[in-house]
Amino acid sequence: MKLKKGDRVRVRSGKDRGKTAEIMRVIPSENKVIVDGVNVAKRHQRATRATMQGGIIDKDMPIHASAVAIVCPTDGPTRIGYRFEDTASGRLKVRICKKCGGDL
């Protein structure tokens, strides 16, 4: 999976199409990501301890990785490519924008 936690992405499909937000968590085994403020569901939460309050809470649910596109600072939504750079410590794999070739 080419997406990472903290990436700025735009939603390409679904009820939240067009929203831009940050990835909070990546689930590579299911090929899904949890994006802040996208695909929010209401969940009934039971109070588990004296300090934990129950009630209806908003929970961010996973969305498929193909439904989001990383946002390049210059070009907007794009795909991710890779470039290998030789350094003193060895080869380094760098993520690049497919549109402009700049680093992400």
Secondary structure as a PSIPRED ss2 file (coil, helix, strand):
# PSIPRED VFORMAT (PSIPRED V4.0)

   1 M C   1.000  0.000  0.000
   2 K C   1.000  0.000  0.000
   3 L C   1.000  0.000  0.000
   4 K C   1.000  0.000  0.000
   5 K C   1.000  0.000  0.000
   6 G C   1.000  0.000  0.000
   7 D C   1.000  0.000  0.000
   8 R E   0.000  0.000  1.000
   9 V E   0.000  0.000  1.000
  10 R E   0.000  0.000  1.000
  11 V E   0.000  0.000  1.000
  12 R C   1.000  0.000  0.000
  13 S C   1.000  0.000  0.000
  14 G C   1.000  0.000  0.000
  15 K C   1.000  0.000  0.000
  16 D C   1.000  0.000  0.000
  17 R C   1.000  0.000  0.000
  18 G C   1.000  0.000  0.000
  19 K C   1.000  0.000  0.000
  20 T E   0.000  0.000  1.000
  21 A E   0.000  0.000  1.000
  22 E E   0.000  0.000  1.000
  23 I E   0.000  0.000  1.000
  24 M E   0.000  0.000  1.000
  25 R E   0.000  0.000  1.000
  26 V E   0.000  0.000  1.000
  27 I E   0.000  0.000  1.000
  28 P C   1.000  0.000  0.000
  29 S C   1.000  0.000  0.000
  30 E C   1.000  0.000  0.000
  31 N C   1.000  0.000  0.000
  32 K E   0.000  0.000  1.000
  33 V E   0.000  0.000  1.000
  34 I E   0.000  0.000  1.000
  35 V E   0.000  0.000  1.000
  36 D C   1.000  0.000  0.000
  37 G C   1.000  0.000  0.000
  38 V C   1.000  0.000  0.000
  39 N C   1.000  0.000  0.000
  40 V E   0.000  0.000  1.000
  41 A E   0.000  0.000  1.000
  42 K E   0.000  0.000  1.000
  43 R E   0.000  0.000  1.000
  44 H E   0.000  0.000  1.000
  45 Q E   0.000  0.000  1.000
  46 R C   1.000  0.000  0.000
  47 A C   1.000  0.000  0.000
  48 T C   1.000  0.000  0.000
  49 R C   1.000  0.000  0.000
  50 A C   1.000  0.000  0.000
  51 T C   1.000  0.000  0.000
  52 M C   1.000  0.000  0.000
  53 Q C   1.000  0.000  0.000
  54 G C   1.000  0.000  0.000
  55 G E   0.000  0.000  1.000
  56 I E   0.000  0.000  1.000
  57 I E   0.000  0.000  1.000
  58 D E   0.000  0.000  1.000
  59 K E   0.000  0.000  1.000
  60 D E   0.000  0.000  1.000
  61 M C   1.000  0.000  0.000
  62 P C   1.000  0.000  0.000
  63 I E   0.000  0.000  1.000
  64 H E   0.000  0.000  1.000
  65 A H   0.000  1.000  0.000
  66 S H   0.000  1.000  0.000
  67 A H   0.000  1.000  0.000
  68 V E   0.000  0.000  1.000
  69 A E   0.000  0.000  1.000
  70 I E   0.000  0.000  1.000
  71 V E   0.000  0.000  1.000
  72 C E   0.000  0.000  1.000
  73 P C   1.000  0.000  0.000
  74 T C   1.000  0.000  0.000
  75 D C   1.000  0.000  0.000
  76 G E   0.000  0.000  1.000
  77 P E   0.000  0.000  1.000
  78 T E   0.000  0.000  1.000
  79 R C   1.000  0.000  0.000
  80 I E   0.000  0.000  1.000
  81 G E   0.000  0.000  1.000
  82 Y E   0.000  0.000  1.000
  83 R E   0.000  0.000  1.000
  84 F E   0.000  0.000  1.000
  85 E E   0.000  0.000  1.000
  86 D E   0.000  0.000  1.000
  87 T E   0.000  0.000  1.000
  88 A C   1.000  0.000  0.000
  89 S C   1.000  0.000  0.000
  90 G E   0.000  0.000  1.000
  91 R E   0.000  0.000  1.000
  92 L E   0.000  0.000  1.000
  93 K E   0.000  0.000  1.000
  94 V E   0.000  0.000  1.000
  95 R E   0.000  0.000  1.000
  96 I E   0.000  0.000  1.000
  97 C E   0.000  0.000  1.000
  98 K C   1.000  0.000  0.000
  99 K C   1.000  0.000  0.000
 100 C C   1.000  0.000  0.000
 101 G C   1.000  0.000  0.000
 102 G C   1.000  0.000  0.000
 103 D E   0.000  0.000  1.000
 104 L C   1.000  0.000  0.000
